[in-house]
Amino acid sequence: MKKFVPLFAIVLILVFTGCSSKEVFKPKLVKDDWAYHGTNEEKIVDVSSDVAMFESRKVLLKDKAIETTIEESYRLIGSSDGWVISSTIDGQLIIDFIEDKSMKKKFNLKKTIAGASVKDDILAVLFADNEMALYSISGESLLVKVQGSAPVVVDSRIVNPYFMNDLVLFLTLDGKVVILNSKLKKKLRTTIVSSEDNFNNIIYFNVIDNKLIAATGTKLLSMAEKEVRVSYEIRNIAYSGKDIFITTKQGEVISLTPDLQVNAKVKFPFAHFLGLIVHNDKIYALEQEGYLIEISKNLLEYSIYEVDIEDGFIFVADKKFYIDDEYISLEQ
């Protein structure tokens, strides 16, 4: 079984993540080969948090390839509010409307972009120097700009800005959640998730059970009327209903409440998890030595299957793991 090493392209640096330990995951019992898998016509050459790009520069949105094509020299930023966002290293940004190819807007923002999102007429941009800005799409004008602290090195898993009504939440490159009001055009609040010197950007954000859930590689925050923080060396995060599931560098799969209390945990010694999906009543964890672990939501039962995976980009969708030009599906 060929060992998988995920590759991620980011704006300022290329971070290779892999297991440096000589020990690898060796399950005592493998149930069978996983039956649902296949090959795409072309390989994935770029990924973001919610979209991927094929060699043809067409876009894979969750589990569906769409007709939107990314221009040469542009990299994929993400998808939001029906738009696909891409940019060049020198700050040229394009938003393409998925349902109408003729709807395309270009912006010259003049410096490297780390993340961006769209909602109605607002374009929210997180720059690679941690500066945050809101723009009017129709007016092609700056609404507000807030400077953050420039990071030294970051994790490749950058989270795009998140819209909540008139609020725009920036998930920064230095471990903070910064809240701007798009109507008042000002910053309202800054919350620190983690204070590590390096690789401290937000790698996950969601709203679960009316709580803001944010994570860096070392810290998980739940924020509502009070703030709760817990420390984990996090590899993957997924959720279902009110349950949050994480995998750790120690080979654990942990179930948490929205208040970050532990429901249950199970450990797979030396496992190096590449992706995590919650589907129906099961959790699926993809392991780099070529295993798919199917786990019950209460983490009491599991089965281990063998899968074929090769080197390449990995993209985690709703029902499939995509690796290079292959995919592993969770259903037939």
C-alpha positions as CSV (number, residue, x, y, z in Angstrom):
1,M,0.0,0.0,0.0
2,K,1.5,3.3,-1.0
3,K,2.0,5.8,1.7
4,F,0.0,9.0,1.2
5,V,1.5,12.4,1.7
6,P,-1.0,15.3,1.3
7,L,0.1,18.4,-0.6
8,F,-1.4,21.8,-0.1
9,A,-0.6,25.0,-2.0
10,I,-1.0,28.3,-0.1
11,V,-0.1,31.9,-0.8
12,L,3.1,32.4,1.0
13,I,4.6,29.0,1.6
14,L,4.1,25.3,0.7
15,V,3.6,23.2,3.8
16,F,4.2,19.5,3.6
17,T,2.4,17.6,6.4
18,G,3.3,14.0,7.1
19,C,4.0,11.6,9.9
20,S,7.6,11.8,10.9
21,S,7.3,8.9,13.3
22,K,8.8,5.5,12.2
23,E,5.7,3.9,13.6
24,V,2.7,3.5,11.3
25,F,-0.9,2.4,11.8
26,K,-1.2,-1.4,11.6
27,P,-4.7,-2.6,12.4
28,K,-5.0,-6.1,13.9
29,L,-8.2,-6.8,11.9
30,V,-9.2,-5.6,8.5
31,K,-12.8,-6.4,7.6
32,D,-12.5,-6.2,3.8
33,D,-11.6,-4.0,0.9
34,W,-13.9,-0.9,0.7
35,A,-16.3,-1.5,-2.2
36,Y,-17.2,2.0,-3.3
37,H,-14.4,3.7,-5.2
38,G,-13.5,4.9,-8.6
39,T,-11.4,7.0,-10.9
40,N,-12.0,10.5,-12.2
41,E,-11.0,11.4,-15.8
42,E,-8.5,13.9,-14.5
43,K,-6.6,14.6,-11.3
44,I,-7.1,17.4,-8.7
45,V,-4.4,20.1,-8.9
46,D,-5.7,22.6,-6.3
47,V,-7.9,22.6,-3.2
48,S,-9.5,25.0,-0.8
49,S,-11.8,24.4,2.2
50,D,-14.9,23.7,0.1
51,V,-13.9,23.4,-3.5
52,A,-11.3,21.8,-5.7
53,M,-9.9,22.3,-9.2
54,F,-9.1,19.7,-11.8
55,E,-6.3,19.8,-14.4
56,S,-8.7,21.2,-16.9
57,R,-9.3,24.0,-14.4
58,K,-12.9,23.1,-14.0
59,V,-14.2,23.2,-10.4
60,L,-15.4,20.4,-8.1
61,L,-18.0,21.8,-5.7
62,K,-18.6,19.3,-2.9
63,D,-19.5,16.1,-4.8
64,K,-20.4,17.7,-8.1
65,A,-18.2,19.0,-11.0
66,I,-19.5,22.3,-12.3
67,E,-18.8,24.2,-15.5
68,T,-17.0,27.1,-13.9
69,T,-13.4,27.3,-15.2
70,I,-10.6,29.0,-13.3
71,E,-8.3,31.2,-15.5
72,E,-4.7,30.3,-16.0
73,S,-2.3,31.7,-13.3
74,Y,-5.2,32.0,-10.9
75,R,-5.5,29.8,-7.8
76,L,-8.8,28.6,-6.2
77,I,-9.9,30.6,-3.1
78,G,-13.4,29.1,-2.4
79,S,-17.1,29.3,-3.1
80,S,-19.8,31.3,-1.5
81,D,-23.3,32.7,-2.2
82,G,-23.3,31.1,-5.7
83,W,-19.9,32.5,-6.7
84,V,-16.6,30.8,-7.2
85,I,-13.6,32.9,-6.1
86,S,-10.1,32.8,-7.5
87,S,-7.0,35.0,-7.4
88,T,-3.4,35.6,-8.5
89,I,-0.4,36.0,-6.2
90,D,-0.3,39.7,-7.0
91,G,-3.9,40.4,-5.9
92,Q,-6.0,40.0,-9.1
93,L,-9.3,38.5,-7.9
94,I,-12.2,37.1,-9.9
95,I,-15.7,36.0,-8.8
96,D,-17.6,33.8,-11.3
97,F,-21.3,33.2,-10.8
98,I,-22.0,29.5,-11.1
99,E,-25.4,29.7,-12.7
100,D,-24.5,32.3,-15.3
101,K,-21.1,32.3,-17.0
102,S,-21.6,35.9,-18.2
103,M,-21.7,37.1,-14.6
104,K,-18.0,37.7,-13.7
105,K,-16.4,40.5,-11.8
106,K,-12.7,41.3,-11.5
107,F,-10.9,43.3,-8.8
108,N,-7.3,44.5,-8.6
109,L,-6.5,44.4,-4.9
110,K,-2.8,44.7,-5.5
111,K,-1.5,42.2,-2.9
112,T,-1.7,38.5,-2.1
113,I,-5.1,37.1,-0.9
114,A,-5.4,34.4,1.6
115,G,-9.2,34.0,1.7
116,A,-12.4,35.6,0.4
117,S,-16.2,35.3,0.6
118,V,-19.2,36.9,-1.1
119,K,-22.6,37.7,0.3
120,D,-25.1,39.8,-1.7
121,D,-23.1,43.0,-2.7
122,I,-20.3,42.5,-0.2
123,L,-16.9,41.0,-0.9
124,A,-14.9,40.1,2.2
125,V,-11.2,39.6,1.7
126,L,-8.5,38.3,4.1
127,F,-5.1,39.2,2.8
128,A,-1.9,37.2,3.3
129,D,-0.5,39.9,5.6
130,N,-3.7,39.4,7.8
131,E,-5.3,42.6,6.7
132,M,-9.1,42.4,6.5
133,A,-11.3,44.4,4.1
134,L,-14.9,44.7,2.8
135,Y,-15.7,45.9,-0.7
136,S,-18.9,46.8,-2.5
137,I,-19.2,44.5,-5.6
138,S,-21.4,46.8,-7.6
139,G,-19.5,49.9,-6.7
140,E,-16.1,48.2,-6.9
141,S,-15.2,50.3,-3.9
142,L,-13.6,49.8,-0.4
143,L,-16.0,49.9,2.5
144,V,-13.7,49.3,5.4
145,K,-10.2,47.9,6.1
146,V,-8.7,46.6,9.4
147,Q,-5.1,45.6,9.8
148,G,-4.1,42.5,11.6
149,S,-0.8,41.1,12.8
150,A,1.2,39.6,9.9
151,P,1.9,35.9,10.5
152,V,5.3,34.3,9.9
153,V,4.2,30.9,8.7
154,V,0.6,29.4,8.5
155,D,-1.2,26.1,8.2
156,S,-2.5,25.6,4.7
157,R,-6.0,25.1,5.9
158,I,-7.2,28.7,5.7
159,V,-10.8,29.5,6.4
160,N,-12.7,32.1,4.3
161,P,-14.6,34.9,6.0
162,Y,-18.1,34.0,7.3
163,F,-21.2,36.1,7.0
164,M,-23.9,36.3,9.7
165,N,-26.5,38.8,8.6
166,D,-24.8,42.2,8.9
167,L,-21.8,40.7,10.6
168,V,-18.7,39.4,8.8
169,L,-16.4,37.1,10.8
170,F,-12.8,37.0,9.8
171,L,-11.0,33.9,10.8
172,T,-7.5,35.3,10.9
173,L,-4.0,34.0,10.2
174,D,-2.9,34.7,13.8
175,G,-5.5,32.7,15.7
176,K,-8.3,35.3,16.2
177,V,-12.0,35.7,15.3
178,V,-12.5,39.4,14.2
179,I,-16.1,40.6,13.8
180,L,-16.9,43.5,11.5
181,N,-20.3,45.1,11.0
182,S,-20.8,45.6,7.2
183,K,-23.5,48.4,7.7
184,L,-21.7,50.3,10.4
185,K,-18.4,49.7,8.6
186,K,-16.4,49.1,11.7
187,K,-14.8,46.4,13.9
188,L,-17.0,45.2,16.8
189,R,-15.0,42.6,18.5
190,T,-11.8,40.4,18.5
191,T,-11.7,37.0,20.2
192,I,-8.4,35.1,20.6
193,V,-8.6,31.4,19.9
194,S,-5.0,30.6,20.3
195,S,-1.7,32.5,20.8
196,E,0.9,30.2,19.3
197,D,3.8,31.9,17.4
198,N,3.5,29.9,14.2
199,F,0.9,27.8,12.3
200,N,-1.7,29.6,14.4
201,N,-4.3,30.5,11.8
202,I,-7.9,29.4,12.1
203,I,-8.4,26.1,10.3
204,Y,-12.1,25.5,11.1
205,F,-15.2,27.6,11.8
206,N,-18.9,26.9,12.2
207,V,-22.0,27.8,14.1
208,I,-23.3,24.8,16.0
209,D,-26.2,25.0,18.5
210,N,-26.0,28.8,18.5
211,K,-22.3,28.7,19.4
212,L,-19.4,29.9,17.4
213,I,-16.9,27.0,17.0
214,A,-13.4,27.9,15.9
215,A,-10.2,25.9,15.9
216,T,-6.5,26.4,15.2
217,G,-4.2,23.4,15.0
218,T,-3.8,23.4,18.8
219,K,-6.9,24.9,20.3
220,L,-10.7,24.6,20.0
221,L,-13.0,27.5,21.0
222,S,-16.7,27.5,21.8
223,M,-18.1,31.0,22.1
224,A,-21.6,32.1,23.1
225,E,-22.4,33.9,26.4
226,K,-19.1,32.4,27.7
227,E,-16.0,31.2,26.0
228,V,-14.6,27.7,26.4
229,R,-11.2,26.6,25.1
230,V,-9.7,23.2,25.0
231,S,-6.3,22.0,23.7
232,Y,-5.9,19.3,21.1
233,E,-3.4,18.7,18.3
234,I,-6.1,18.7,15.7
235,R,-6.0,17.0,12.3
236,N,-9.6,17.0,11.1
237,I,-13.0,18.4,12.3
238,A,-16.5,17.4,11.3
239,Y,-19.9,17.8,12.8
240,S,-23.4,16.3,12.8
241,G,-26.4,17.8,14.6
242,K,-24.9,18.9,17.9
243,D,-21.9,16.6,17.9
244,I,-18.5,17.7,17.0
245,F,-15.9,15.1,15.9
246,I,-12.2,15.7,15.8
247,T,-9.2,13.5,15.0
248,T,-5.8,14.2,16.6
249,K,-2.2,13.7,15.9
250,Q,-2.2,11.1,18.6
251,G,-4.6,8.9,16.5
252,E,-7.7,9.7,18.5
253,V,-11.2,10.2,17.3
254,I,-13.1,12.3,19.8
255,S,-16.8,13.3,20.1
256,L,-17.5,16.6,21.8
257,T,-20.5,18.6,22.7
258,P,-20.9,22.2,21.5
259,D,-19.6,23.2,24.9
260,L,-16.5,21.1,24.2
261,Q,-17.3,18.4,26.8
262,V,-16.1,15.0,25.8
263,N,-18.9,12.5,24.8
264,A,-16.6,9.7,23.9
265,K,-13.2,8.9,22.4
266,V,-11.4,6.0,20.7
267,K,-7.7,5.7,19.8
268,F,-6.0,4.1,16.8
269,P,-2.3,4.0,17.7
270,F,-0.1,5.7,15.2
271,A,-3.0,6.6,12.9
272,H,-2.4,9.6,10.7
273,F,-5.8,10.8,9.5
274,L,-6.2,12.6,6.2
275,G,-9.9,13.4,6.3
276,L,-13.1,12.9,8.2
277,I,-16.7,12.7,7.1
278,V,-19.9,12.2,9.1
279,H,-22.5,10.4,6.8
280,N,-25.8,9.0,8.0
281,D,-25.2,7.4,11.3
282,K,-21.5,6.7,10.9
283,I,-18.1,8.5,11.0
284,Y,-15.6,7.8,8.3
285,A,-11.9,8.5,8.9
286,L,-9.4,8.1,6.1
287,E,-6.0,6.9,7.2
288,Q,-2.8,7.5,5.2
289,E,-1.5,3.9,5.2
290,G,-4.6,3.0,3.1
291,Y,-7.4,2.4,5.5
292,L,-11.0,3.7,5.8
293,I,-12.3,3.4,9.4
294,E,-16.1,3.3,9.7
295,I,-17.1,4.2,13.3
296,S,-20.5,4.4,15.0
297,K,-21.4,7.9,16.3
298,N,-21.1,6.8,19.9
299,L,-17.5,5.6,19.0
300,L,-18.2,2.2,20.6
301,E,-18.0,0.1,17.4
302,Y,-15.8,0.3,14.3
303,S,-14.8,-1.6,11.2
304,I,-11.6,-1.1,9.2
305,Y,-11.4,-1.4,5.5
306,E,-8.5,-1.4,3.1
307,V,-8.5,1.3,0.3
308,D,-6.1,2.2,-2.5
309,I,-4.7,5.7,-2.2
310,E,-1.9,7.4,-4.1
311,D,0.1,10.5,-3.6
312,G,-1.7,13.7,-4.5
313,F,-4.0,16.4,-3.4
314,I,-6.8,15.3,-1.1
315,F,-10.3,17.0,-1.1
316,V,-13.0,16.0,1.5
317,A,-16.5,16.5,0.1
318,D,-19.9,15.5,1.6
319,K,-19.9,11.8,0.6
320,K,-16.5,11.3,-1.0
321,F,-12.8,11.5,-0.3
322,Y,-11.0,12.7,-3.5
323,I,-7.3,11.8,-3.8
324,D,-5.4,12.8,-7.0
325,D,-7.5,11.2,-9.8
326,E,-9.3,8.8,-7.6
327,Y,-12.2,8.9,-5.1
328,I,-13.6,6.8,-2.2
329,S,-17.3,7.1,-1.9
330,L,-19.4,6.4,1.2
331,E,-22.3,5.0,-0.7
332,Q,-22.9,3.1,-4.0
